Amino acid sequence: LFFFFSSRRRHTRCSGVSWARRCVQETALKYTKTHEWIRYDEATGEAFIGITDYAQQELGDIVHIEMPELGKKFHQGEALSLIESVKTTADVYSPVSGPVSKQNPFVKDDPSLINKSPEEEWIVAIEVPNSDFQNYMSKQSYDNYIKSLKK
């Protein structure tokens, strides 16, 4: 499975939160065919990455996430993390190239947060200055893609 990381805005997390619990707007999310979501923060030059709801449903209950080292560089399409669930294990692929700048400590301590809020909980952030995110899917395009997989 390939994963794309996204986040939705929740009022309980959007006021007075630290950088690790940054809220993102659904419209800012882009998706990959490998089921990761990505949100680019222009202010910091970071791409926050997570997995989609479809991906977490396919995985089942997530019990462990192997986080990449801070500073480690990844190329687009390279496996950057491993997710273990009660059913299987799956790689999370980097939708962008660059070094890991942040790990989500909440997800690291409690991987089941991804099952509860897959498109709100990011796994890692990668530094990606001046990147073009036009080649990724919108939410509507991704939903249509998922429907085509179920046929």
C-alpha positions as CSV (number, residue, x, y, z in Angstrom):
1,L,0.0,0.0,0.0
2,F,1.1,3.5,-0.7
3,F,-0.1,6.2,1.7
4,F,-0.7,9.9,1.5
5,F,-1.2,12.0,4.6
6,S,-3.9,14.6,5.3
7,S,-5.5,16.6,8.1
8,R,-8.9,18.1,8.8
9,R,-9.6,20.9,11.1
10,R,-11.1,20.0,14.5
11,H,-12.1,22.7,16.9
12,T,-10.7,20.8,19.9
13,R,-7.3,20.8,18.3
14,C,-7.2,24.2,16.6
15,S,-6.9,26.5,19.5
16,G,-3.8,26.8,21.6
17,V,-2.1,23.8,20.1
18,S,1.6,23.2,19.6
19,W,3.3,22.6,16.2
20,A,2.8,18.9,16.6
21,R,-0.9,19.3,16.7
22,R,-1.2,21.8,13.8
23,C,-4.6,22.0,12.3
24,V,-5.0,21.9,8.6
25,Q,-7.8,22.7,6.3
26,E,-9.2,19.9,4.2
27,T,-8.9,22.0,1.0
28,A,-5.2,22.2,1.5
29,L,-4.8,18.4,1.3
30,K,-3.6,16.6,-1.7
31,Y,-3.6,12.8,-2.3
32,T,-1.5,10.1,-4.0
33,K,-2.5,6.9,-5.7
34,T,-0.5,5.2,-3.0
35,H,-3.0,6.4,-0.3
36,E,-0.9,9.1,1.4
37,W,-2.1,12.6,1.9
38,I,0.1,15.7,2.0
39,R,-0.3,19.3,3.1
40,Y,2.3,21.8,2.2
41,D,2.9,24.6,4.7
42,E,4.3,27.5,2.7
43,A,5.4,29.4,5.8
44,T,7.8,26.6,6.9
45,G,8.5,24.9,3.6
46,E,7.3,21.6,5.1
47,A,5.1,18.9,3.7
48,F,3.1,17.1,6.4
49,I,2.4,13.5,5.4
50,G,-0.1,10.9,6.6
51,I,-2.3,8.1,5.4
52,T,-5.8,8.3,4.1
53,D,-9.0,6.9,5.6
54,Y,-9.1,4.2,2.9
55,A,-5.6,3.1,3.8
56,Q,-6.3,2.8,7.5
57,Q,-9.5,0.8,6.8
58,E,-7.5,-1.6,4.6
59,L,-4.9,-2.0,7.4
60,G,-7.2,-2.4,10.3
61,D,-6.2,-1.6,13.8
62,I,-2.8,0.1,13.8
63,V,-0.5,-1.0,16.6
64,H,2.9,0.4,15.7
65,I,4.5,3.0,13.4
66,E,8.2,3.0,12.6
67,M,9.3,6.6,12.4
68,P,12.2,7.7,10.2
69,E,15.1,9.6,11.8
70,L,15.0,13.3,11.9
71,G,17.2,14.7,9.2
72,K,17.2,11.6,7.1
73,K,16.7,12.4,3.4
74,F,14.1,10.6,1.2
75,H,13.4,10.6,-2.5
76,Q,9.9,10.8,-3.9
77,G,8.4,7.2,-3.9
78,E,10.8,5.9,-1.3
79,A,9.5,4.0,1.7
80,L,9.8,6.4,4.7
81,S,7.8,4.6,7.4
82,L,6.4,1.2,8.2
83,I,3.0,0.8,9.7
84,E,2.1,-2.4,11.6
85,S,-1.5,-3.4,12.1
86,V,-3.2,-6.5,13.5
87,K,-3.7,-7.6,9.9
88,T,-0.5,-6.8,8.1
89,T,2.4,-4.3,7.7
90,A,2.6,-1.7,5.0
91,D,5.1,0.9,3.9
92,V,4.3,4.6,3.8
93,Y,5.9,6.1,0.7
94,S,7.2,9.6,0.6
95,P,5.2,11.7,-1.9
96,V,8.1,14.3,-2.0
97,S,11.9,14.4,-1.7
98,G,13.7,16.0,1.2
99,P,14.8,15.5,4.8
100,V,12.5,14.6,7.6
101,S,12.0,17.7,9.8
102,K,9.4,16.5,12.3
103,Q,7.8,13.4,13.7
104,N,4.4,13.5,15.2
105,P,5.0,12.5,18.8
106,F,1.4,11.8,19.5
107,V,1.1,9.3,16.7
108,K,4.5,7.8,17.7
109,D,3.2,7.2,21.3
110,D,-0.3,6.2,20.2
111,P,-0.5,4.8,16.6
112,S,-4.2,4.1,17.0
113,L,-4.8,7.8,16.6
114,I,-4.5,7.2,12.9
115,N,-7.4,4.8,13.0
116,K,-9.5,7.4,14.8
117,S,-8.6,10.4,12.7
118,P,-6.5,9.2,9.6
119,E,-6.8,12.5,7.7
120,E,-6.1,14.6,10.8
121,E,-3.1,12.9,12.2
122,W,0.2,13.4,10.3
123,I,3.1,11.0,10.6
124,V,6.1,13.1,9.5
125,A,7.0,16.4,8.0
126,I,9.5,16.8,5.2
127,E,11.3,20.0,4.2
128,V,10.4,20.7,0.6
129,P,11.2,24.3,-0.4
130,N,9.4,25.6,-3.5
131,S,7.7,22.3,-4.4
132,D,5.0,22.0,-7.0
133,F,2.0,20.1,-5.7
134,Q,-0.2,20.2,-8.8
135,N,0.5,16.6,-9.7
136,Y,-1.4,15.3,-6.7
137,M,-5.2,14.6,-6.5
138,S,-7.8,16.7,-4.9
139,K,-10.2,15.1,-2.3
140,Q,-12.8,14.7,-5.0
141,S,-10.4,13.2,-7.5
142,Y,-9.1,10.8,-4.8
143,D,-12.6,9.7,-3.9
144,N,-13.3,9.0,-7.5
145,Y,-10.0,7.0,-7.7
146,I,-11.1,4.9,-4.7
147,K,-14.5,4.2,-6.3
148,S,-12.7,3.0,-9.4
149,L,-10.6,0.5,-7.3
150,K,-13.8,-1.0,-5.8
151,K,-15.3,-1.9,-9.2
